[in-house]
Amino acid sequence: MSEISTPATMLSPVARVAEQERATILAALRQTGGDVARAAREIGMPRMTLIRRIKQHELGDAVAKIRAGAEEHAPGAKAKPAV
């Protein structure tokens, strides 16, 4: 990851919430191998809301990488298109 992260103490409350949401989404996606529907259930939000948040946080490439990594561990699994 090439972006520089600002220390949490320097972020506004809104930015801290957004950063926490981003981290939660990434953790759920990693846990589910990039399965958006399962990740949404784990987080407790509707799938379409999670898709919207993935776009909002510009996590489409991260989803694709997570899915690619999951496929390496599960030979023969079908590739899913990135969100």
Protein Blocks (a to p, Z undefined) as FASTA:
>chain_A
ZZdcddfklpcfklmmmmmmmmmmmmmmmmnnopaklmmmmnopafklmmmmmmmnopmm
mmmmmmmmmmmmmghiacdddZZ
